[in-house]
Amino acid sequence: MGQKVHPGGMRVGVIHDWKSNWYTGKKEFPGYLIEDIKIRDHINGKLAHAGLSDILIRKDKQRITIDIYTARPGIVIGKSGVEVDALRKELHALTKKNVHININEIKRPELDAKLVAQSIAEQLQNRVSFRRAMKRALASGIRSGAKGIRIQCGGRLGGTEMSRSEAYSEGRVPLHTIRADIDYGFVEAKLPFGRIGVKVWINKGEIMPEGYGGLDTDKDVRLGEQDQARRRRGGAAEGLGASRESGRDRQRDRSDLGPVRPQRRRGGGRGGPGGRGGRPAPRDRSAQQDNVERPRTDEQATSAEGREQPQVEPQVETTPAAVAEAPDTTSVKQQTEDATKREKSADAAKAEKPKASKPKAAAKPKAESRPKAEEKPKAEEKPKAEEKPKAEEKPKTPRTTKKKAE
């Protein structure tokens, strides 16, 4: 179950007072309580549009005093007090007692949680975006001087099917600090698709007991400004860590750890390059570390050992002048053939020549003295001339022999 406590009821008797002040026995107690509830419901129902914030009731045996706190006292009073008189008569008929009404105006409605919740609920009913209404109320509350404010809306926000709750806060709202004056207000906005609840918490500061003279700290000064003021006064140490130690008594916790070593200043003495007169000199890391690669020469071309290096002139590539072409009479030109051409000619010769290899052997000695270009056609023609008579003579010999035999 939820364990949330009403901020007003939690502080009753400490910094807040009861909203109904009367005392009676056990027998009359239920009647007095129901009478209070009827009075509040009647006033809230009739003056709902008047911006009511709070209703305080004090009772005697024959008299009831009602204090109404509102942001619009003119609506409650009416023209020449007509509305107040009508309300007094209605309450007299309801309680059968004399009723006295006091109307009090709220000067700053931005700091009243109930009024802020009412304004947000009215905006939601007028189809205003809930985020815009919440953020506007946050800004106006902080601007009016609130220490902190928190606003939460729950329900079908934006008309969605799934209900959810969203909250925005600014400043600090310490709900568990009893002396913090936190005002709480809750209002329901009635929309066509359901109700949206609006909760508002406003922290108005801390209420200290009378005669309290503890810490001399300015309540209006923020923590950051206090730190800056402490540094301006010239504390023993500077920086965020030092301010925390001096502010929260960290030195007491270091009793077992020994004294704190003072920080060493870098650079030279006063007025030198590292003193107060100028900037601190940069550290030469290469002098402390042995594994740092040092430059061999500096800007004046002086080596690390002190020897001067010779000046190196840049080498510029030059293109040689063009040589005049002369006829080459000494070298003998040799004709060469491509290997691919030789293979093609050899394949063509094989396709034309018969399978017999004898004419090839006869053609080789004749082609030695002649150029190669002339060898091929002659080598091809000779075997053809020799083959034809041989082919004709061979069938003739058997015919002649047959005739002679016959």
Long-range contacts (C-beta under 8 A, 24 or more apart in sequence): 6-184, 7-175, 7-182, 7-183, 7-184, 7-201, 8-183, 8-184, 10-178, 11-178, 11-181, 11-182, 14-178, 14-179, 15-178, 15-179, 15-181, 15-207, 19-54, 19-55, 19-56, 19-57, 20-56, 20-57, 20-58, 20-59, 21-56, 21-57, 21-58, 21-59, 22-57, 22-58, 22-59, 22-60, 32-59, 35-95, 38-94, 38-95, 39-64, 39-66, 39-91, 39-94, 39-95, 42-90, 42-91, 42-94, 43-68, 43-87, 43-91, 46-87, 46-90, 47-75, 47-76, 47-87, 49-75, 50-75, 50-76, 51-75, 51-106, 51-109, 51-115, 51-118, 52-114, 53-106, 53-109, 53-112, 53-114, 53-115, 54-114, 62-97, 62-98, 63-97, 63-98, 63-99, 63-100, 64-91, 64-95, 64-97, 64-98, 64-99, 64-100, 65-100, 65-102, 66-91, 66-99, 66-100, 66-101, 66-102, 67-102, 67-104, 68-101, 68-102, 68-103, 68-104, 69-104, 69-105, 69-106, 70-103, 70-104, 70-105, 70-106, 71-105, 71-106, 71-109, 71-112, 71-115, 73-103, 73-104, 73-105, 76-103, 77-103, 108-144, 108-145, 110-137, 110-140, 110-141, 110-143, 110-144, 110-146, 111-141, 111-144, 111-145, 111-146, 111-183, 111-202, 111-204, 112-183, 112-185, 112-202, 113-183, 113-184, 113-185, 113-200, 113-201, 113-202, 114-183, 114-185, 114-187, 114-200, 115-185, 116-141, 116-149, 116-151, 116-185, 116-200, 116-202, 117-185, 117-186, 117-187, 117-198, 117-199, 117-200, 118-185, 118-187, 120-151, 120-153, 120-187, 120-189, 120-198, 120-200, 121-187, 121-188, 121-189, 121-196, 121-198, 122-189, 124-153, 124-189, 124-191, 124-196, 124-198, 125-189, 125-190, 125-191, 129-158, 130-157, 130-158, 130-166, 130-196, 131-166, 131-168, 134-166, 134-168, 135-168, 137-200, 138-168, 138-169, 138-170, 141-170, 141-202, 142-170, 142-171, 146-171, 146-202, 146-203, 146-204, 147-171, 147-172, 147-203, 147-204, 147-205, 148-172, 148-173, 148-201, 148-202, 148-203, 149-173, 149-200, 149-201, 149-202, 149-203, 150-200, 150-201, 151-198, 151-199, 151-200, 151-201, 152-198, 152-199, 152-200, 153-196, 153-197, 153-198, 153-199, 154-196, 154-197, 154-199, 155-189, 155-191, 155-194, 155-195, 155-196, 155-197, 156-191, 156-193, 156-194, 156-196, 157-196, 159-193, 163-194, 171-203, 172-203, 173-201, 173-202, 173-203, 174-203, 175-201, 177-206, 179-206, 179-207, 179-208, 180-205, 180-206, 180-207, 181-205, 181-206, 181-207, 345-376, 349-376, 349-380, 352-380, 353-380, 353-383, 354-383, 354-387, 356-383, 359-383, 359-386
